[in-house]
Amino acid sequence: MIDTAHPKRPTDDRRAEIARAARALIVEKGFEGLRTRDIADRVGINVATLHYHVPSKEALIELVAESLRAEFMQQSIDRPRAHLSARERMDLEFVDFRELAENGSDIMRVFSEFTERGRRDERIAAVMTPMREHWRNILSRILSEGVSDGVFRSDMDVEAMANMIMASMVGFFRIGGTLENLDRLVAELQRAIRHPARTAGADLSNSAGTPRHSGTKTARE
């Protein structure tokens, strides 16, 4: 349904095209190789028009970061999870990662590139730090709730495990591993967090046949 209160503008489409072009170039050449003329050529506009939409490097960085946030948020919209248990929500986190890998999305590779570049560039760090902290907080809340529910290991260091999951996912997409290797990685992460007495025989949720959630609970208990 079209939101008539906030109709989509042509400038929104153009900015989306610029973000996609910038992300593709970051994957191909790294942040160091990102050039405004290359972005303009890929979008099919001149540099002056590009600067109208993103007048500075900071504006370009923020636009790309916003496109990453939007894709992360869309997965949560496509698969509602607030009503699910901690274990089911964690399963969906892994399903989300598999979908990105299966569809060839550049989101995690760009996220990885920005994270690495942010160590040396305060402009990028300023937009990436809140995103990383938000992701870490989501994982930490899920893990903490799972520990309290007794489905995750009672002796877990929640913060360390959240960092481990993040590092594993970013690292996987950075090296461009296969879906089979991703499934094996996720299986190990699931075994590392789950309480063995409560989850024996549980199906791994990152398999290729996992359905999308439409708001109806699909318990894996």
C-alpha positions in Angstrom: 0.0 0.0 0.0 1.3 3.4 -0.9 1.8 5.8 2.0 0.0 8.9 0.8 1.1 10.8 3.9 4.7 10.3 3.0 4.8 9.7 -0.8 8.0 8.4 -2.3 9.9 11.1 -4.1 12.1 10.8 -7.2 15.0 12.0 -5.1 14.5 9.0 -2.8 14.9 6.7 -5.8 18.0 8.5 -6.9 19.6 8.4 -3.5 18.9 4.6 -3.4 20.6 4.2 -6.7 23.6 6.1 -5.4 23.8 4.0 -2.3 23.6 0.8 -4.3 26.3 2.0 -6.7 28.6 3.1 -3.8 28.1 -0.3 -2.0 29.0 -2.2 -5.2 32.1 -0.2 -5.6 33.1 -0.7 -2.0 32.8 -4.4 -2.5 34.8 -4.3 -5.7 37.5 -1.8 -4.8 37.3 -1.2 -1.0 36.6 2.1 0.6 40.0 3.4 -0.6 38.9 2.9 -4.2 35.6 4.7 -3.8 35.4 7.7 -6.2 32.5 10.0 -6.8 33.0 10.0 -10.6 32.8 6.2 -10.6 29.6 6.3 -8.6 28.1 8.9 -10.9 29.1 6.9 -14.0 27.5 3.8 -12.6 24.2 5.6 -11.7 24.2 7.4 -15.1 24.4 10.9 -13.8 27.0 13.7 -13.8 29.1 14.5 -10.8 27.2 17.8 -10.2 24.0 15.9 -9.9 25.6 13.4 -7.6 26.8 16.2 -5.4 23.3 17.6 -5.3 22.2 14.4 -3.6 25.3 13.8 -1.5 27.2 17.1 -1.2 30.1 15.6 0.9 32.0 12.4 1.7 30.3 12.5 5.1 26.9 12.6 3.4 27.9 9.7 1.2 29.0 7.6 4.2 25.8 8.4 6.0 23.7 7.4 2.9 25.4 4.1 2.6 25.1 3.4 6.4 21.4 4.3 6.2 21.0 1.8 3.3 22.6 -0.9 5.5 20.3 0.0 8.5 17.2 -0.2 6.2 18.1 -3.7 5.0 18.7 -5.0 8.5 15.4 -3.5 9.6 13.6 -5.0 6.6 14.5 -8.5 7.6 12.9 -7.9 11.0 9.8 -6.6 9.3 9.7 -9.6 6.9 10.1 -12.0 9.9 8.4 -10.6 13.0 10.0 -11.9 16.1 9.0 -9.9 19.1 6.5 -12.6 20.1 9.0 -15.5 19.8 11.2 -17.1 22.5 14.9 -16.3 22.9 15.9 -19.5 21.1 13.6 -18.8 18.2 14.8 -15.2 17.9 18.4 -16.4 17.9 17.5 -19.0 15.2 16.1 -16.2 13.1 19.3 -14.1 13.4 21.1 -17.1 11.8 18.3 -17.4 9.2 18.8 -13.8 8.3 22.5 -14.3 7.8 21.9 -17.3 5.5 19.5 -15.3 3.4 22.0 -12.6 2.9 24.6 -15.1 1.8 22.2 -17.0 -0.4 21.0 -13.9 -2.2 24.5 -12.5 -2.7 23.7 -9.4 -0.7 26.6 -7.0 -0.2 25.3 -5.8 3.1 27.7 -7.7 5.4 30.7 -7.2 3.1 30.1 -3.4 3.1 29.5 -3.5 6.9 32.8 -5.3 7.3 34.7 -2.8 5.1 33.2 0.1 7.0 34.0 -1.4 10.3 37.7 -1.9 9.3 37.9 1.6 7.8 36.3 3.0 10.9 39.4 2.1 12.9 41.2 4.8 11.0 38.5 7.2 10.0 36.5 9.0 12.6 33.7 9.9 10.1 33.0 6.3 9.5 33.4 5.3 13.1 30.8 7.9 14.0 28.1 6.1 11.9 29.3 2.5 12.4 29.7 2.5 16.2 26.0 3.0 16.9 25.1 0.3 14.4 27.5 -2.2 16.0 26.3 -1.4 19.5 22.7 -1.8 18.4 23.5 -5.2 16.9 25.5 -6.3 20.0 22.7 -5.2 22.3 20.1 -7.2 20.3 22.3 -10.4 20.6 23.1 -9.8 24.2 19.4 -9.4 25.1 18.5 -12.6 23.3 21.3 -14.5 24.9 20.6 -13.2 28.4 16.9 -14.1 28.0 17.9 -17.6 26.8 20.1 -18.1 29.8 17.3 -17.0 32.1 14.9 -19.4 30.3 17.3 -22.3 30.7 17.6 -23.0 27.0 21.1 -21.5 26.7 24.2 -22.4 28.7 24.0 -21.1 32.3 27.7 -20.4 32.4 27.8 -18.3 29.2 29.6 -15.0 29.1 26.9 -13.2 27.3 28.9 -10.2 26.1 31.7 -12.4 24.9 29.3 -14.7 23.0 27.6 -11.7 21.4 31.0 -10.5 20.2 31.9 -14.0 19.0 28.7 -14.2 16.9 29.3 -10.8 15.4 32.9 -11.5 14.6 32.1 -14.9 13.0 29.4 -13.5 10.8 31.4 -10.4 9.7 34.5 -12.6 9.1 32.5 -15.2 7.1 31.1 -12.6 4.7 34.5 -10.9 4.4 36.2 -14.0 3.1 33.2 -15.0 0.9 32.6 -18.5 2.2 30.2 -21.0 0.8 26.7 -21.7 2.1 27.8 -25.1 3.2 30.6 -23.5 5.3 28.1 -21.0 6.7 25.8 -23.8 7.8 28.7 -25.6 9.5 29.7 -22.3 11.2 26.2 -21.6 12.4 25.8 -25.2 13.7 28.9 -24.8 15.8 27.7 -21.4 17.2 24.3 -23.0 18.0 26.0 -25.8 19.9 28.1 -23.3 21.7 25.2 -21.4 23.1 22.5 -24.0 23.7 21.9 -25.9 26.9 22.6 -29.5 25.9 20.0 -31.0 28.2 17.2 -28.7 26.9 18.0 -28.8 23.2 19.0 -32.3 22.4 17.8 -33.3 18.9 16.9 -29.7 17.9 16.8 -28.9 14.2 19.2 -26.3 13.0 17.3 -23.3 11.7 19.8 -22.2 9.1 19.0 -25.0 6.7 18.0 -24.0 3.1 14.4 -25.0 3.6 13.6 -22.7 6.6 10.4 -20.8 5.8 10.0 -17.1 6.3 7.9 -16.0 9.3 4.7 -14.1 8.6 3.8 -13.4 12.2 2.6 -16.8 13.1 4.7 -18.5 15.7 6.6 -21.6 14.4 8.0 -23.1 17.5 11.1 -25.2 17.4 10.8 -26.4 20.9 
